[in-house]
Amino acid sequence: MIALVEGLAQQHLDSVEALVAHHVALEKRIKALEDKQKKNSRNSSKPPSGDGFVKRTKSLRKKSERPSGGQKGHPGSTLEWSGQVDEVVRHPADECQGCGASLQAAAVIAHDRRQVHELPPLKLQVIEHQGEVKCCEQCQTISRAAFPSEVNSRLQYGNGVRGLMVYLMNAQLLPSDRTREVLREVFGFEVSEGTLYNAREKCFDQLAPVEAQIKAGLEAAAVMHCDETGLRVNSKLWWLHVASTAQLTYYFVHAKRGRVAIDEMDVLPNFNGISVHDGWQSYFGYDCAHSLCNAHHLRELRFIVERYEQPWAEAMMTLLCNIKAQVDIAKVAGERVLSAGQLNHFEMKYQTILTAGFEANPPPPVDENTPKKRGRVKQSPPKNLLDRLDLHDTAVLAFMFDFRVPFDNNQAERDVRMMKLKQKISGCFRAVTGSQQFCRIRGYISTLRKQGLSVLEALKSSFTGNPVLPIFQPE
């Protein structure tokens, strides 16, 4: 009888322990789901497209005191009166507006003038090249005139047309069918899809040395921005990597996201300046100096304030914004560094906030009876962020110590944004070769635009073998 009671008691005890474990697991799952549900583009790296139609009530931006619209002193732009005209259309005044008498024989005393800026009729121009063929009277040898190097076929499209094809597909991000539609409706000629891709391939080949010089310019830069994003290639998830400055852009597509891809990209391994990125662990494996994107930190801190209601996160947001404001003021004043007193004050404040954060998020208790699992112990989002801010404090505050370093990694994110738009318009790339061609040409286009150079004219020049060259070391 005693054994039976002990057995039933043990069964009940085992059931209670199982229920407690199940309850703990459910609590963790509910917490994870609630954390996910609370994240949006304002408090995480989630894109704005994932917010749906929910009204956004909070923003990290502060309301400007300036009125909307053009600001005082802004030069503006408008259609200007032209001193030279291509065509004059005269409108006669044949009848008096007072009495109705005929004015056909009256002298013109003045003209009222209005100008209309209009496009001329657009059509394909056919240029026929004729090479002379002559026979030598002395030796009877037939000699033929040499054609220009770009005229290498009996029938072909010119550099202007091929440059426009590449421009529409790579600069304006049009799919091949829509590119053909534009060429047909605007210029009145049909072009095959194969012709479009042949033009892009030719441009890709011609820009290989330009891309190599862009990479060399990035490696020599003082500050370089790095980022990566998902890219669909042949219905599989690949990764688009970008390395850029305010004047140069280089794209690289790879099946991997981490160290293997960055090594094959071959920019960071040769870089000795300051790399600005979002904290992806693979970037820290290189010997250059590092700076972390504080826009990411502000969003994560906003999430902790909204989800966990921890005061230290609000204090850290305020501190980072205050430091940025002081740096901006110092830059406007022509200074190159904050004063020693300011630096010491901000560093002490930073550490004080971290201490308060660690006190609010102690490490989870260790149960010696629980078997140890491989890998790191799972922590809460606040604790993970605190560890990162503490471990990489120099990278977080790099913008405070070196005014060349920006507060965020917006440069790389802007360079990535148009590549995401390409996917929204055209979907995935059907082949790796196509994605590589697009990345090289798009990096060239982005570099040209950053330096204020004409993209269309540069793409035309690429088919001559002498592409327009940007400045490769603008810093």
C-alpha positions as CSV (number, residue, x, y, z in Angstrom):
1,M,0.0,0.0,0.0
2,I,2.8,2.4,0.9
3,A,4.6,1.6,-2.4
4,L,1.4,2.3,-4.3
5,V,0.9,5.7,-2.7
6,E,4.6,6.6,-3.3
7,G,4.2,5.6,-6.9
8,L,1.1,7.8,-7.4
9,A,2.8,10.7,-5.6
10,Q,5.8,10.3,-7.9
11,Q,3.5,10.3,-11.0
12,H,1.8,13.4,-9.8
13,L,5.2,15.1,-9.1
14,D,6.4,14.1,-12.6
15,S,3.2,15.5,-14.1
16,V,3.6,18.8,-12.2
17,E,7.2,19.1,-13.4
18,A,6.1,18.4,-17.0
19,L,3.4,21.0,-16.7
20,V,5.7,23.6,-15.3
21,A,8.3,23.0,-18.1
22,H,5.5,23.2,-20.7
23,H,4.3,26.4,-19.1
24,V,7.8,27.9,-19.1
25,A,8.2,26.9,-22.8
26,L,4.8,28.5,-23.7
27,E,5.7,31.7,-21.8
28,K,8.9,31.9,-23.8
29,R,7.1,31.3,-27.1
30,I,4.4,33.9,-26.3
31,K,7.1,36.4,-25.3
32,A,8.9,35.8,-28.6
33,L,5.7,36.2,-30.6
34,E,4.8,39.4,-28.8
35,D,8.3,40.8,-29.4
36,K,7.9,40.0,-33.1
37,Q,4.4,41.5,-33.3
38,K,5.6,44.7,-31.6
39,K,8.4,45.3,-34.2
40,N,8.0,47.6,-37.1
41,S,10.1,49.8,-39.3
42,R,10.5,52.4,-36.6
43,N,11.9,50.2,-33.9
44,S,13.8,47.5,-35.8
45,S,15.4,46.7,-39.1
46,K,12.0,45.6,-40.5
47,P,11.3,47.4,-43.9
48,P,8.4,49.9,-44.0
49,S,6.6,47.6,-46.5
50,G,6.1,45.2,-43.6
51,D,4.1,47.7,-41.6
52,G,1.0,47.4,-43.7
53,F,-1.6,50.1,-43.5
54,V,-1.2,50.7,-39.7
55,K,-0.8,54.4,-38.9
56,R,2.7,55.2,-37.7
57,T,2.4,57.2,-34.6
58,K,6.1,57.5,-33.6
59,S,9.2,58.6,-35.4
60,L,12.8,59.0,-34.5
61,R,12.9,62.3,-36.4
62,K,12.1,65.5,-34.5
63,K,9.7,68.0,-36.0
64,S,11.5,70.7,-37.8
65,E,10.8,74.4,-37.0
66,R,11.0,75.4,-40.6
67,P,7.8,75.7,-42.7
68,S,7.2,73.1,-45.5
69,G,8.1,73.9,-49.1
70,G,11.1,75.8,-50.5
71,Q,13.2,77.5,-47.9
72,K,14.5,81.1,-47.8
73,G,17.6,81.4,-50.0
74,H,16.8,78.3,-52.0
75,P,17.6,79.1,-55.7
76,G,14.7,77.0,-57.1
77,S,14.3,76.0,-60.7
78,T,11.9,77.0,-63.4
79,L,11.6,77.1,-67.1
80,E,13.7,79.9,-68.4
81,W,13.3,82.2,-71.4
82,S,15.6,81.1,-74.3
83,G,17.6,83.5,-76.3
84,Q,17.9,81.1,-79.2
85,V,14.9,79.5,-80.8
86,D,14.8,76.6,-83.4
87,E,11.5,77.6,-85.1
88,V,9.3,80.7,-85.2
89,V,5.5,80.4,-85.7
90,R,3.9,83.7,-86.7
91,H,0.2,84.4,-85.8
92,P,-1.4,87.3,-87.8
93,A,-3.8,89.8,-86.5
94,D,-6.2,90.1,-89.4
95,E,-9.1,92.0,-87.8
96,C,-9.4,95.0,-85.4
97,Q,-10.7,93.9,-82.0
98,G,-12.4,97.3,-81.7
99,C,-14.4,98.0,-84.9
100,G,-13.8,94.8,-86.8
101,A,-12.0,96.4,-89.7
102,S,-9.4,94.4,-91.8
103,L,-5.8,94.8,-90.7
104,Q,-4.2,92.7,-93.4
105,A,-2.6,95.8,-95.0
106,A,-1.6,97.4,-91.7
107,A,2.1,97.5,-90.6
108,V,3.3,95.3,-87.7
109,I,4.4,97.6,-84.9
110,A,5.5,94.8,-82.4
111,H,5.2,91.1,-81.5
112,D,3.9,89.5,-78.4
113,R,6.1,86.5,-77.7
114,R,5.5,83.2,-76.0
115,Q,7.9,80.2,-76.0
116,V,7.0,76.5,-76.0
117,H,9.7,74.0,-75.2
118,E,8.9,70.9,-77.2
119,L,10.5,67.7,-78.2
120,P,11.3,67.2,-81.9
121,P,9.8,64.2,-83.7
122,L,11.7,61.1,-82.3
123,K,12.8,58.5,-84.9
124,L,15.6,56.2,-85.5
125,Q,18.3,57.7,-87.7
126,V,19.9,55.4,-90.2
127,I,23.5,56.3,-91.1
128,E,25.2,54.5,-94.0
129,H,28.9,54.2,-93.9
130,Q,30.5,53.8,-97.4
131,G,34.1,52.8,-97.6
132,E,35.9,53.6,-100.9
133,V,37.3,50.7,-102.9
134,K,40.1,51.6,-105.3
135,C,42.4,49.6,-107.7
136,C,46.0,50.5,-108.0
137,E,47.0,51.3,-111.6
138,Q,50.5,50.0,-111.1
139,C,50.0,46.7,-109.3
140,Q,46.3,46.2,-109.8
141,T,45.8,45.7,-106.0
142,I,42.3,46.3,-104.6
143,S,42.4,48.6,-101.6
144,R,39.5,49.2,-99.3
145,A,38.9,52.1,-96.8
146,A,38.9,51.2,-93.1
147,F,35.7,51.6,-91.2
148,P,35.6,53.1,-87.7
149,S,36.2,50.5,-85.0
150,E,32.6,50.7,-83.7
151,V,31.2,50.0,-87.2
152,N,32.0,46.3,-87.3
153,S,29.0,44.7,-88.9
154,R,26.9,45.1,-92.1
155,L,23.8,45.9,-90.0
156,Q,24.0,47.0,-86.4
157,Y,22.6,49.4,-83.8
158,G,24.8,52.4,-83.0
159,N,26.4,53.3,-79.7
160,G,23.6,55.7,-78.9
161,V,20.9,53.1,-79.3
162,R,22.8,50.5,-77.3
163,G,23.6,53.0,-74.6
164,L,19.9,53.8,-74.3
165,M,19.0,50.1,-74.0
166,V,21.4,49.7,-71.1
167,Y,20.3,53.0,-69.6
168,L,16.6,51.9,-69.6
169,M,17.3,48.5,-68.1
170,N,20.0,49.4,-65.6
171,A,19.5,53.0,-64.7
172,Q,15.7,53.2,-64.9
173,L,15.3,49.5,-63.8
174,L,12.9,48.6,-66.6
175,P,12.3,44.9,-67.4
176,S,13.3,43.8,-70.9
177,D,9.7,43.7,-72.2
178,R,9.0,47.3,-71.0
179,T,12.3,48.4,-72.5
180,R,11.2,47.0,-75.9
181,E,7.9,48.8,-75.5
182,V,9.5,52.1,-74.8
183,L,11.7,51.8,-77.8
184,R,8.8,50.8,-80.0
185,E,6.4,53.5,-78.9
186,V,8.8,56.4,-78.6
187,F,11.3,55.7,-81.5
188,G,9.2,53.4,-83.6
189,F,11.4,50.4,-84.0
190,E,11.3,46.8,-82.8
191,V,14.2,45.2,-80.9
192,S,14.6,41.6,-79.7
193,E,15.2,40.6,-76.2
194,G,18.4,39.0,-77.3
195,T,19.7,42.3,-78.7
196,L,19.0,44.0,-75.3
197,Y,21.0,41.4,-73.4
198,N,23.8,41.5,-76.0
199,A,24.1,45.2,-75.5
200,R,24.2,44.8,-71.7
201,E,26.9,42.0,-72.0
202,K,29.0,44.3,-74.2
203,C,28.7,47.1,-71.7
204,F,29.6,44.7,-68.9
205,D,32.8,43.6,-70.6
206,Q,33.9,47.2,-71.3
207,L,33.4,48.3,-67.7
208,A,35.7,45.6,-66.2
209,P,38.7,47.9,-65.8
210,V,36.5,50.8,-64.5
211,E,35.1,48.5,-61.8
212,A,38.7,47.5,-60.8
213,Q,39.6,51.1,-60.4
214,I,36.4,51.8,-58.3
215,K,37.5,48.9,-56.0
216,A,41.0,50.4,-55.7
217,G,39.5,53.8,-54.8
218,L,37.3,52.2,-52.1
219,E,40.3,50.4,-50.6
220,A,42.2,53.7,-50.4
221,A,39.3,55.6,-48.8
222,A,39.5,56.9,-45.2
223,V,35.9,55.8,-44.5
224,M,33.9,53.1,-46.3
225,H,30.3,52.0,-45.8
226,C,29.4,48.3,-46.0
227,D,26.0,46.5,-46.1
228,E,24.3,43.5,-47.5
229,T,20.8,42.5,-48.4
230,G,18.9,39.5,-49.8
231,L,18.7,39.1,-53.6
232,R,16.8,36.5,-55.5
233,V,18.8,34.7,-58.2
234,N,17.2,31.8,-60.1
235,S,14.5,31.6,-57.4
236,K,17.1,31.1,-54.7
237,L,18.2,33.5,-51.9
238,W,21.5,35.1,-52.7
239,W,23.1,38.1,-51.1
240,L,24.0,41.5,-52.6
241,H,27.0,43.1,-50.9
242,V,27.8,46.8,-51.3
243,A,30.9,48.8,-50.4
244,S,30.6,52.6,-51.0
245,T,31.5,56.1,-50.2
246,A,29.8,59.4,-51.0
247,Q,31.5,59.2,-54.4
248,L,32.0,55.5,-55.3
249,T,29.8,52.4,-55.3
250,Y,30.7,48.8,-55.8
251,Y,28.2,45.9,-55.8
252,F,29.0,42.2,-55.5
253,V,26.5,39.3,-55.6
254,H,27.2,36.0,-53.9
255,A,25.4,32.9,-52.6
256,K,26.7,33.5,-49.1
257,R,26.3,36.4,-46.6
258,G,29.3,36.1,-44.3
259,R,33.1,35.9,-44.4
260,V,33.4,33.7,-47.5
261,A,31.5,36.3,-49.6
262,I,33.3,39.3,-48.2
263,D,36.7,37.6,-48.9
264,E,35.7,36.9,-52.5
265,M,34.4,40.5,-52.8
266,D,38.0,41.4,-52.0
267,V,37.5,45.0,-50.7
268,L,37.6,44.8,-46.9
269,P,40.6,42.4,-46.8
270,N,42.7,45.2,-48.4
271,F,41.1,48.1,-46.5
272,N,42.9,50.0,-43.7
273,G,40.5,52.8,-43.0
274,I,37.2,52.9,-41.0
275,S,34.5,50.5,-42.0
276,V,30.9,51.7,-41.2
277,H,28.4,48.8,-40.9
278,D,25.4,47.5,-39.0
279,G,27.2,45.1,-36.6
280,W,27.1,41.9,-38.7
281,Q,29.7,39.8,-36.9
282,S,31.6,38.9,-40.1
283,Y,32.7,42.5,-40.6
284,F,34.6,42.4,-37.3
285,G,37.0,39.7,-38.6
286,Y,39.0,42.3,-40.5
287,D,41.8,44.4,-39.2
288,C,40.5,47.8,-40.2
289,A,38.8,50.2,-37.7
290,H,35.0,49.8,-37.2
291,S,32.1,52.1,-36.7
292,L,28.5,50.9,-36.0
293,C,25.4,52.3,-37.5
294,N,23.6,54.3,-34.7
295,A,20.4,54.5,-36.7
296,H,20.1,50.7,-36.0
297,H,20.8,51.3,-32.4
298,L,18.1,54.0,-32.1
299,R,15.5,51.7,-33.6
300,E,16.4,48.8,-31.3
301,L,16.4,51.2,-28.3
302,R,13.0,52.4,-29.3
303,F,11.7,48.8,-29.4
304,I,13.1,48.2,-25.9
305,V,11.3,51.4,-24.6
306,E,8.0,50.4,-26.2
307,R,8.1,46.7,-25.4
308,Y,10.0,46.4,-22.1
309,E,9.6,50.0,-20.8
310,Q,13.2,50.2,-19.5
311,P,14.3,53.8,-18.7
312,W,18.0,53.1,-19.6
313,A,17.1,52.7,-23.3
314,E,15.4,56.1,-23.4
315,A,18.4,57.7,-21.7
316,M,20.7,56.0,-24.3
317,M,18.7,57.3,-27.2
318,T,18.8,60.8,-25.7
319,L,22.6,60.6,-25.1
320,L,23.3,59.4,-28.7
321,C,21.2,62.2,-30.2
322,N,22.8,64.8,-27.9
323,I,26.3,63.7,-28.9
324,K,25.3,63.9,-32.6
325,A,23.9,67.4,-32.0
326,Q,27.2,68.6,-30.4
327,V,29.2,67.0,-33.2
328,D,27.1,68.8,-35.8
329,I,27.5,72.1,-34.0
330,A,31.3,71.6,-33.8
331,K,31.4,70.8,-37.5
332,V,29.5,74.0,-38.4
333,A,32.0,76.0,-36.2
334,G,34.9,74.5,-38.2
335,E,36.2,72.4,-35.4
336,R,37.7,68.9,-36.0
337,V,37.2,67.4,-32.5
338,L,35.1,67.9,-29.4
339,S,36.8,69.3,-26.3
340,A,38.4,66.9,-23.8
341,G,35.8,67.9,-21.3
342,Q,32.9,67.0,-23.6
343,L,34.5,63.7,-24.6
344,N,35.0,62.7,-20.9
345,H,31.5,63.8,-20.0
346,F,29.9,61.8,-22.8
347,E,32.0,58.7,-22.1
348,M,31.1,58.7,-18.4
349,K,27.4,59.2,-19.2
350,Y,27.5,56.3,-21.7
351,Q,29.0,53.9,-19.1
352,T,26.6,55.0,-16.4
353,I,23.6,54.2,-18.7
354,L,25.1,50.8,-19.5
355,T,25.5,50.1,-15.8
356,A,21.9,50.9,-15.2
357,G,20.9,48.7,-18.2
358,F,22.9,45.7,-16.9
359,E,21.3,46.1,-13.4
360,A,17.8,46.0,-15.1
361,N,18.8,43.0,-17.1
362,P,20.9,40.6,-15.0
363,P,22.1,37.4,-16.6
364,P,19.7,34.4,-16.4
365,P,20.3,32.2,-13.3
366,V,22.3,29.0,-13.9
367,D,20.7,25.8,-12.9
368,E,23.4,23.2,-12.1
369,N,20.9,20.4,-12.4
370,T,20.0,21.3,-15.9
371,P,22.3,19.6,-18.5
372,K,24.4,22.2,-20.4
373,K,23.5,22.9,-24.0
374,R,25.9,23.7,-26.8
375,G,26.2,27.3,-28.0
376,R,25.5,30.6,-26.2
377,V,22.8,30.9,-23.6
378,K,19.7,32.6,-25.0
379,Q,19.2,36.1,-23.7
380,S,16.6,38.8,-23.9
381,P,16.8,41.5,-26.6
382,P,17.7,44.2,-24.1
383,K,20.6,42.1,-22.7
384,N,21.9,41.3,-26.3
385,L,21.9,45.0,-27.2
386,L,23.6,45.9,-23.9
387,D,26.3,43.4,-24.6
388,R,26.9,44.8,-28.0
389,L,27.0,48.4,-26.8
390,D,29.4,47.5,-24.1
391,L,31.7,45.3,-26.2
392,H,31.9,47.7,-29.2
393,D,31.6,51.0,-27.3
394,T,34.5,52.5,-29.4
395,A,32.7,51.6,-32.6
396,V,29.4,52.9,-31.3
397,L,31.0,56.3,-30.5
398,A,33.4,56.5,-33.4
399,F,31.5,59.4,-34.9
400,M,32.2,61.3,-31.6
401,F,36.0,60.8,-31.8
402,D,36.5,61.2,-35.6
403,F,34.4,63.8,-37.4
404,R,35.0,62.0,-40.7
405,V,32.9,59.1,-39.4
406,P,29.1,59.6,-39.9
407,F,26.5,58.9,-37.2
408,D,24.8,56.1,-39.3
409,N,25.3,53.8,-42.3
410,N,22.7,55.5,-44.4
411,Q,25.1,55.8,-47.3
412,A,25.2,52.1,-47.8
413,E,21.5,51.7,-47.2
414,R,20.7,54.3,-49.8
415,D,22.9,52.4,-52.3
416,V,21.1,49.2,-51.5
417,R,17.6,50.7,-51.7
418,M,17.6,50.9,-55.5
419,M,18.7,47.3,-55.9
420,K,15.7,46.3,-53.8
421,L,13.5,48.4,-56.1
422,K,14.9,46.5,-59.0
423,Q,13.5,43.3,-57.5
424,K,10.1,44.9,-56.8
425,I,9.8,45.9,-60.5
426,S,11.4,42.9,-62.3
427,G,11.4,40.1,-59.7
428,C,14.4,37.9,-59.4
429,F,17.3,37.4,-61.7
430,R,17.0,34.3,-63.9
431,A,20.8,33.6,-64.0
432,V,23.9,34.5,-62.0
433,T,25.5,36.0,-65.0
434,G,22.6,38.5,-65.4
435,S,22.9,39.5,-61.7
436,Q,26.6,40.1,-62.1
437,Q,26.2,42.2,-65.2
438,F,23.6,44.3,-63.5
439,C,25.7,44.8,-60.4
440,R,28.8,46.0,-62.3
441,I,26.8,48.4,-64.6
442,R,24.7,49.7,-61.7
443,G,27.8,50.3,-59.6
444,Y,29.2,52.4,-62.5
445,I,25.9,54.3,-62.8
446,S,25.7,55.0,-59.1
447,T,29.3,56.3,-59.1
448,L,28.5,58.6,-62.0
449,R,25.4,60.0,-60.4
450,K,27.3,60.7,-57.1
451,Q,29.9,62.7,-59.1
452,G,27.3,64.6,-61.2
453,L,28.3,63.0,-64.5
454,S,25.9,62.2,-67.3
455,V,24.8,58.6,-67.1
456,L,23.4,58.2,-70.6
457,E,26.4,59.8,-72.3
458,A,28.8,57.6,-70.2
459,L,27.0,54.4,-71.2
460,K,27.2,55.4,-74.9
461,S,30.9,56.0,-74.5
462,S,31.4,52.5,-73.0
463,F,30.7,50.9,-76.4
464,T,33.5,52.9,-78.0
465,G,36.1,51.2,-75.7
466,N,36.8,54.5,-73.9
467,P,34.1,54.9,-71.2
468,V,33.8,58.1,-69.2
469,L,35.9,57.7,-66.1
470,P,34.8,59.1,-62.7
471,I,37.3,60.3,-60.1
472,F,38.5,57.2,-58.3
473,Q,40.0,58.8,-55.2
474,P,37.7,61.8,-54.6
475,E,38.6,62.1,-50.9
